[in-house]
Amino acid sequence: MSAPPRISCVILCHNYGRYLDRAIRSCLEQEPGNFVLHEVIVIDDGSTDETEEVFLRHKGSIKVIRRSQQGFGRTLTDAFLLSTGDWVAPLDADDWFHPSKLRTCAEAMRGGALFIEHWENVVDSHGNPMLREPHPGGNTSTLLVHRDAALSLLPVNNEIFFHALREAGQGVGLQHPLTFYRVHPRSMTDRSTPGVSQDYRADVCIALSDRLRAMYESPPAWATTRELRRISWHFRTLAFGHGVESAVQRGERLSAMRLIPGMLIGTLRARKPITPWLRPLSSTIVGRPLVRLTTNPGRQAQS
């Protein structure tokens, strides 16, 4: 029998000291299963709050990497460069894992997957439930990524880069809510200003599409050149879609309409069903955003 997978939990922290203790404990207190908790690393990206005090409470149980602030993308990249497990479970310091997360995900690793994503429970700043039902994941704290596969995509500026593994057929999706995703006023992304969040996502998707195109001549083990072309067009199409939504949110319907042809062409080249893109088209025609802006920047509510 093969050895159980070694999992590195890597916590990304910048001035989230008030939440960090719970994040650390959620990694250290995982239920036993067919895996090895190889290490728990905290990357402190230039925190100036009580983060250091929290480290001292867990001295000897975790590895701490402190440095001047370099931003989310660099920190997420370092989560894979500095860890040494077979799999990496990144965790934003304001979130925390369900005790059964690693045990449940380890079972899904048996089929040779390289990417695992699962659902989440959305909570407020105090940890109280905000939604009655679990919410689909996809963000940093809801992913486990095989380290070797992740290295081929580095450097990254967002966790969306690892979604390329799912699009290559190397992913497993679990509908278990195995992370508690905290919504609070100091969350990283501005989702209250029209167009800002969508523009950011569009930029990430374009960067990923360009990265995949650069890999055509020397494809990684997890995809062929033909697959990379298809996946690259998929993320370019997503960028068009985010651009459409951004323009609609800002009331610029003409700009949105100019992006529709590229979005539809990209959908065909990515060999994806065209039906989902009829919603952005409808949104553009009627001038009503698909995403409802909220004064709380933690998460956008779906219309």
Stockholm file with secondary structure:
# STOCKHOLM 1.0

chainA/1-303         MSAPPRISCVILCHNYGRYLDRAIRSCLEQEPGNFVLHEVIVIDDGSTDETEEVFLRHKGSIKVIRRSQQGFGRTLTDAFLLSTGDWVAPLDADDWFHPSKLRTCAEAMRGGALFIEHWENVVDSHGNPMLREPHPGGNTSTLLVHRDAALSLLPVNNEIFFHALREAGQGVGLQHPLTFYRVHPRSMTDRSTPGVSQDYRADVCIALSDRLRAMYESPPAWATTRELRRISWHFRTLAFGHGVESAVQRGERLSAMRLIPGMLIGTLRARKPITPWLRPLSSTIVGRPLVRLTTNPGRQAQS
#=GR chainA/1-303 SS CCCCCEEEEEEEESSCHHHHHHHHHHHHTCCCCSSEEEEEEEEEESCCSTHHHHHHHTBTTBEEEEESCCCHHHHHHHHHHSCCSSEEEEEETTCEECTTHHHHHHHHGGGCCSEEEEEEEEECTTSCBCCSSCBCCCSGGGEEEEHHHHHTTCSCSSGGGGHHHIIIIIEEEEEEEEEEEECCTTCSSCCSSTTHHHHHHHHHHHHHHHHHHHTTTSCCTTCCHHHHHHHHHHHHHHHHHHHHHHHHHTTCHHHHHHHHHHHHHHHHHTTCCSGGGHHHHHHHHHTCCSEECCSSTTCCEEC
#=GC SS_cons         CCCCCEEEEEEEESSCHHHHHHHHHHHHTCCCCSSEEEEEEEEEESCCSTHHHHHHHTBTTBEEEEESCCCHHHHHHHHHHSCCSSEEEEEETTCEECTTHHHHHHHHGGGCCSEEEEEEEEECTTSCBCCSSCBCCCSGGGEEEEHHHHHTTCSCSSGGGGHHHIIIIIEEEEEEEEEEEECCTTCSSCCSSTTHHHHHHHHHHHHHHHHHHHTTTSCCTTCCHHHHHHHHHHHHHHHHHHHHHHHHHTTCHHHHHHHHHHHHHHHHHTTCCSGGGHHHHHHHHHTCCSEECCSSTTCCEEC
//
